[in-house]
Amino acid sequence: MFKGILTNREHEVFALLIENKTTKEIASILNISEKTVRNHISNAMQKLGVKGRASAVIELIRLGELSI
C-alpha cells in the first residue's frame, strides 16, 4: 500500500501518466471512467498546489512520491 500525499488510486493514475499513457488509456487500464481519471488528477493537483499535470509530476518526483 502506498503512503504519502496521494491516495492509492491517484498514485496509480500518476504512475501511468509518467509512462505517457493518455486519459483514455489510464481509464481502460484501471477500469474507471475518463472523468474519474481527470478527477483523480485534479484532486492531486489541488493537494500539491500546482496547475497542470506536468507540474504535478515534477512536484511528486521532487517530493519522492514518484520515481521515473
C-alpha angles and dihedrals in degrees: 000000000000120000124193141065096329131063116243091258094048088051091051090051094050092044087058092044091058087052085062094250119158124236088255092051092047091050090051095046094048094038093235133117123272088242090057090051090052090048091053091050092047093048091050092049090052091050090051095043093232136126117227137020095262092054090049092052091048092049093047091051090047090052092048092245093120133026129200 
